[in-house]
Amino acid sequence: MDGIVLLKDDHKTVEKLFKRFEKAGDKAHAEKRKIVDRVIDELTTHTWIEEKIFYPAVREAAPDTKDHVLESVEEHHVMVWLLSELKDLDPADERFDAKMTVLIENVRHHVEEEEKEWFPEVRKAMGRNRLTELGERMAEAKKQAPGKPLSVPSATS
């Protein structure tokens, strides 16, 4: 699987979780906790492989995408801090839904920029073989991804 396809599949997985969260009722605390825990796992792994493998490879292959990469890392910074706060927040807390809504909005914005503006440029610069090799490395790296959002490199940058 090529790296962009892998990342888009992750985006779809998370979007489905977002929709489940948005459809859950106001009092569905246990259900929302399960959904948020999955979102935390999915996004922590996704963000980690992007920062450790995908972004460095893209910067090397397409140096003119540097600004996109830097902006993405800053978006990740905000996201991983929200994830870390959600990890320990009681779903009955009045801030839980609001914090999750902010996360959803930020991630949707990030995904839209990547998929519409950036990925076509990356695909053109890298080509099929390089993206396939990258996708294999990323799939393998998912197994070693940390479980804690603040372990993602952008958390401290």
C-alpha positions as YAML, in Angstrom:
chain: A
units: angstrom
residues:
- id: 1
  name: MET
  ca: [0.00, 0.00, 0.00]
- id: 2
  name: ASP
  ca: [1.37, 3.41, -0.78]
- id: 3
  name: GLY
  ca: [1.94, 5.90, 2.01]
- id: 4
  name: ILE
  ca: [-0.71, 8.35, 0.91]
- id: 5
  name: VAL
  ca: [-3.33, 5.61, 0.66]
- id: 6
  name: LEU
  ca: [-2.37, 4.43, 4.16]
- id: 7
  name: LEU
  ca: [-2.77, 7.95, 5.56]
- id: 8
  name: LYS
  ca: [-6.11, 8.45, 3.77]
- id: 9
  name: ASP
  ca: [-7.35, 5.14, 5.21]
- id: 10
  name: ASP
  ca: [-6.43, 6.41, 8.68]
- id: 11
  name: HIS
  ca: [-8.32, 9.63, 7.94]
- id: 12
  name: LYS
  ca: [-11.43, 7.63, 6.99]
- id: 13
  name: THR
  ca: [-11.20, 5.53, 10.16]
- id: 14
  name: VAL
  ca: [-11.02, 8.61, 12.35]
- id: 15
  name: GLU
  ca: [-13.81, 10.39, 10.46]
- id: 16
  name: LYS
  ca: [-16.12, 7.41, 11.12]
- id: 17
  name: LEU
  ca: [-15.28, 7.66, 14.83]
- id: 18
  name: PHE
  ca: [-15.99, 11.41, 14.76]
- id: 19
  name: LYS
  ca: [-19.40, 10.78, 13.22]
- id: 20
  name: ARG
  ca: [-20.18, 8.15, 15.86]
- id: 21
  name: PHE
  ca: [-19.22, 10.66, 18.57]
- id: 22
  name: GLU
  ca: [-21.39, 13.37, 17.03]
- id: 23
  name: LYS
  ca: [-24.39, 11.01, 16.85]
- id: 24
  name: ALA
  ca: [-24.03, 9.76, 20.43]
- id: 25
  name: GLY
  ca: [-26.49, 11.39, 22.80]
- id: 26
  name: ASP
  ca: [-25.61, 13.99, 25.41]
- id: 27
  name: LYS
  ca: [-25.81, 11.40, 28.17]
- id: 28
  name: ALA
  ca: [-23.94, 8.62, 26.34]
- id: 29
  name: HIS
  ca: [-20.86, 9.04, 28.52]
- id: 30
  name: ALA
  ca: [-19.66, 5.43, 28.38]
- id: 31
  name: GLU
  ca: [-20.07, 5.26, 24.60]
- id: 32
  name: LYS
  ca: [-18.30, 8.58, 24.11]
- id: 33
  name: ARG
  ca: [-15.41, 7.45, 26.35]
- id: 34
  name: LYS
  ca: [-14.91, 4.34, 24.18]
- id: 35
  name: ILE
  ca: [-15.01, 6.39, 20.98]
- id: 36
  name: VAL
  ca: [-12.60, 9.01, 22.31]
- id: 37
  name: ASP
  ca: [-10.18, 6.32, 23.51]
- id: 38
  name: ARG
  ca: [-10.15, 4.85, 19.99]
- id: 39
  name: VAL
  ca: [-9.65, 8.31, 18.49]
- id: 40
  name: ILE
  ca: [-6.71, 8.88, 20.84]
- id: 41
  name: ASP
  ca: [-5.11, 5.58, 19.80]
- id: 42
  name: GLU
  ca: [-5.72, 6.13, 16.09]
- id: 43
  name: LEU
  ca: [-4.54, 9.74, 15.97]
- id: 44
  name: THR
  ca: [-1.51, 9.17, 18.20]
- id: 45
  name: THR
  ca: [-0.28, 6.38, 15.93]
- id: 46
  name: HIS
  ca: [-1.14, 8.28, 12.75]
- id: 47
  name: THR
  ca: [0.57, 11.46, 13.89]
- id: 48
  name: TRP
  ca: [3.64, 9.61, 15.07]
- id: 49
  name: ILE
  ca: [4.21, 7.82, 11.73]
- id: 50
  name: GLU
  ca: [3.62, 11.03, 9.82]
- id: 51
  name: GLU
  ca: [6.21, 12.90, 11.86]
- id: 52
  name: LYS
  ca: [8.79, 10.13, 12.11]
- id: 53
  name: ILE
  ca: [8.60, 8.75, 8.56]
- id: 54
  name: PHE
  ca: [6.29, 10.54, 6.13]
- id: 55
  name: TYR
  ca: [7.15, 14.20, 6.71]
- id: 56
  name: PRO
  ca: [10.95, 13.72, 6.63]
- id: 57
  name: ALA
  ca: [10.67, 11.72, 3.38]
- id: 58
  name: VAL
  ca: [8.41, 14.37, 1.85]
- id: 59
  name: ARG
  ca: [10.76, 17.20, 2.82]
- id: 60
  name: GLU
  ca: [13.61, 15.33, 1.16]
- id: 61
  name: ALA
  ca: [11.71, 14.48, -2.03]
- id: 62
  name: ALA
  ca: [9.81, 17.76, -2.36]
- id: 63
  name: PRO
  ca: [11.66, 20.57, -0.56]
- id: 64
  name: ASP
  ca: [9.09, 23.12, -1.73]
- id: 65
  name: THR
  ca: [6.52, 21.47, 0.58]
- id: 66
  name: LYS
  ca: [8.48, 22.61, 3.65]
- id: 67
  name: ASP
  ca: [5.81, 25.17, 4.65]
- id: 68
  name: HIS
  ca: [3.07, 22.51, 4.46]
- id: 69
  name: VAL
  ca: [5.12, 20.19, 6.65]
- id: 70
  name: LEU
  ca: [5.84, 22.89, 9.22]
- id: 71
  name: GLU
  ca: [2.18, 23.92, 9.38]
- id: 72
  name: SER
  ca: [1.14, 20.28, 9.73]
- id: 73
  name: VAL
  ca: [3.53, 19.77, 12.63]
- id: 74
  name: GLU
  ca: [2.06, 22.82, 14.37]
- id: 75
  name: GLU
  ca: [-1.46, 21.44, 13.82]
- id: 76
  name: HIS
  ca: [-0.27, 18.15, 15.30]
- id: 77
  name: HIS
  ca: [1.09, 20.03, 18.32]
- id: 78
  name: VAL
  ca: [-2.37, 21.40, 19.10]
- id: 79
  name: MET
  ca: [-3.99, 18.04, 18.41]
- id: 80
  name: VAL
  ca: [-1.75, 15.91, 20.64]
- id: 81
  name: TRP
  ca: [-2.27, 18.28, 23.57]
- id: 82
  name: LEU
  ca: [-6.04, 18.05, 23.10]
- id: 83
  name: LEU
  ca: [-5.72, 14.26, 22.93]
- id: 84
  name: SER
  ca: [-3.69, 14.18, 26.14]
- id: 85
  name: GLU
  ca: [-6.31, 16.29, 27.91]
- id: 86
  name: LEU
  ca: [-9.16, 14.13, 26.62]
- id: 87
  name: LYS
  ca: [-7.33, 10.98, 27.75]
- id: 88
  name: ASP
  ca: [-7.74, 11.96, 31.41]
- id: 89
  name: LEU
  ca: [-10.98, 13.92, 31.23]
- id: 90
  name: ASP
  ca: [-14.20, 12.46, 32.60]
- id: 91
  name: PRO
  ca: [-16.83, 12.27, 29.82]
- id: 92
  name: ALA
  ca: [-19.34, 13.76, 32.25]
- id: 93
  name: ASP
  ca: [-17.16, 16.88, 32.56]
- id: 94
  name: GLU
  ca: [-18.88, 19.84, 30.87]
- id: 95
  name: ARG
  ca: [-15.68, 20.50, 28.84]
- id: 96
  name: PHE
  ca: [-15.45, 16.97, 27.39]
- id: 97
  name: ASP
  ca: [-17.78, 17.46, 24.41]
- id: 98
  name: ALA
  ca: [-16.44, 20.97, 23.74]
- id: 99
  name: LYS
  ca: [-12.84, 19.75, 23.76]
- id: 100
  name: MET
  ca: [-13.72, 16.88, 21.45]
- id: 101
  name: THR
  ca: [-15.56, 19.25, 19.11]
- id: 102
  name: VAL
  ca: [-12.46, 21.47, 18.87]
- id: 103
  name: LEU
  ca: [-10.34, 18.39, 18.15]
- id: 104
  name: ILE
  ca: [-12.74, 17.25, 15.43]
- id: 105
  name: GLU
  ca: [-12.73, 20.68, 13.78]
- id: 106
  name: ASN
  ca: [-8.93, 20.86, 13.85]
- id: 107
  name: VAL
  ca: [-8.45, 17.37, 12.47]
- id: 108
  name: ARG
  ca: [-10.99, 17.89, 9.69]
- id: 109
  name: HIS
  ca: [-9.21, 21.08, 8.65]
- id: 110
  name: HIS
  ca: [-5.84, 19.29, 8.71]
- id: 111
  name: VAL
  ca: [-7.15, 16.35, 6.67]
- id: 112
  name: GLU
  ca: [-8.75, 18.61, 4.08]
- id: 113
  name: GLU
  ca: [-5.52, 20.52, 3.55]
- id: 114
  name: GLU
  ca: [-3.47, 17.34, 3.29]
- id: 115
  name: GLU
  ca: [-5.78, 15.51, 0.94]
- id: 116
  name: LYS
  ca: [-6.79, 18.37, -1.36]
- id: 117
  name: GLU
  ca: [-3.77, 20.65, -1.44]
- id: 118
  name: TRP
  ca: [-0.76, 18.67, -0.38]
- id: 119
  name: PHE
  ca: [-1.03, 14.97, -1.21]
- id: 120
  name: PRO
  ca: [-1.37, 15.50, -5.00]
- id: 121
  name: GLU
  ca: [1.87, 17.49, -4.93]
- id: 122
  name: VAL
  ca: [3.59, 14.80, -2.84]
- id: 123
  name: ARG
  ca: [2.37, 12.01, -5.13]
- id: 124
  name: LYS
  ca: [3.76, 13.82, -8.15]
- id: 125
  name: ALA
  ca: [7.15, 14.45, -6.48]
- id: 126
  name: MET
  ca: [7.62, 10.96, -5.01]
- id: 127
  name: GLY
  ca: [6.09, 8.56, -7.52]
- id: 128
  name: ARG
  ca: [4.49, 5.18, -7.02]
- id: 129
  name: ASN
  ca: [7.53, 3.09, -6.07]
- id: 130
  name: ARG
  ca: [8.82, 5.50, -3.44]
- id: 131
  name: LEU
  ca: [5.33, 5.91, -1.95]
- id: 132
  name: THR
  ca: [4.86, 2.14, -1.83]
- id: 133
  name: GLU
  ca: [8.18, 1.68, -0.02]
- id: 134
  name: LEU
  ca: [7.23, 4.49, 2.35]
- id: 135
  name: GLY
  ca: [3.80, 2.94, 2.98]
- id: 136
  name: GLU
  ca: [5.40, -0.37, 3.93]
- id: 137
  name: ARG
  ca: [7.75, 1.39, 6.38]
- id: 138
  name: MET
  ca: [4.84, 3.32, 7.86]
- id: 139
  name: ALA
  ca: [2.66, 0.22, 8.25]
- id: 140
  name: GLU
  ca: [5.52, -1.54, 10.04]
- id: 141
  name: ALA
  ca: [6.22, 1.50, 12.24]
- id: 142
  name: LYS
  ca: [2.61, 1.57, 13.45]
- id: 143
  name: LYS
  ca: [3.50, -1.46, 15.57]
- id: 144
  name: GLN
  ca: [6.09, 0.58, 17.48]
- id: 145
  name: ALA
  ca: [4.09, 3.78, 17.82]
- id: 146
  name: PRO
  ca: [3.76, 5.08, 21.38]
- id: 147
  name: GLY
  ca: [0.37, 4.97, 23.08]
- id: 148
  name: LYS
  ca: [0.66, 8.38, 24.72]
- id: 149
  name: PRO
  ca: [-0.15, 11.48, 22.68]
- id: 150
  name: LEU
  ca: [2.61, 13.51, 24.33]
- id: 151
  name: SER
  ca: [5.18, 10.97, 23.05]
- id: 152
  name: VAL
  ca: [4.65, 12.34, 19.54]
- id: 153
  name: PRO
  ca: [7.59, 14.61, 18.59]
- id: 154
  name: SER
  ca: [5.43, 17.68, 17.91]
- id: 155
  name: ALA
  ca: [4.13, 17.63, 21.50]
- id: 156
  name: THR
  ca: [7.34, 19.33, 22.63]
- id: 157
  name: SER
  ca: [8.09, 21.47, 19.61]
...
